[in-house]
Amino acid sequence: MTAAPVEPLQLPARLTAPPRLTQRHPWLLPAAMAVHRARRRTTWVWDGWSGRVVWADQRGATELPVRLVQHGSLLLRELDPGVMHLQHNKVTNLRLATSRLDGLVIAPGETFSFNRVVGNCTRRKGYVDGMRLSNGSAEAGVGGGICQLANLVHWMVLHSPLTVVERSEHSFDPFPDQGRVLPWGVGCSIVYNYVDLVVRNDTDHPFQLRAWVGERYLHGQLRTDERPDHSYRVEARHEQFLRHDGRVFRRNQIWRRVIDRRTGDQVDEELVRTNCALVVYEPGPDVDVVDVS
């Protein structure tokens, strides 16, 4: 039997572009981040003042009656003992971040910005050094780990009629799939305040985000006032590991199927995202890596 041909590997521009100015001259990074943050703050103010965007910033006094989506994300993963303390610190950061998010209502016509709601994670606010990813490696950083909360929110939103306006994925696949529950490629990056998760409510119904830290899991719920006519199934397709010029890349597609709740029939499907990332660990013997050099 002849194996199916592998489609040509098209690397994202972010993985093939020359080093950015701040990568060549790291001392410029603080100034560049300040410029990005100022630009985003100006956009927030202008959009709100002009009425172009109505930002979601109100928390409901009571829960909306219908639990649309629920998910739990494991807090601690078995990683190198040298970075486990950063994972424990991450739990502290997640408690602070969820306290800002829990109960938020996204009313019809409103837009939710993760960075705008959670805010800047600083030591003054109680955030500590947690594990964050930089160029595919784990390192210490104040507020590290809150991407896990953004990932949880994004996963729940994908199972709802809410519209994802902005989402940035990781450029690297940093860890093997051991214990993975969600498909690879549905996460998102967060950097205050210019790499964001932004969601808009284009429906006629309010949606409420619940989030809290338990003993072992980060818990989340997406609630609403009336059960929608459709449910959603999110899955990864065309998963591949490809070796190119001595480096291994991972790619897949994230698809969302729309299901009629009354009949159980699929009424639509859509391609949510095409992912391609550099793998920074050595794939195990059970992973089929195809050489496309």
Buried (B, 14 or more C-beta within 10 A) or exposed (E): EEEEEEEEBEBBEEEEEEEEEBEEEEEEEEEBBEEBBEEBEEBBEEBBEEEEBBBBBEBBEEEBEBBBBEBEBEBEEEBEEEBBBBBBBBBBBBEBBBEBBBBBBBBEEBBBBBBBBBBEBEEEBEBBBBBBBEEBEBEBBBBBBBBBBBBBBBBBBBBBBBEBBBBBBBBBBBBEBEEEEBBBBBBBBBBBBBBBBBBBBEBEBBBBBBBBBEEEBBBBBBBBEEEBEBBBEBBBEEBBBBBBEEEBBBBBBBBBBBBEEEEEEEEEBEEBBBBBBBBBEEBEEEEEBEEBE
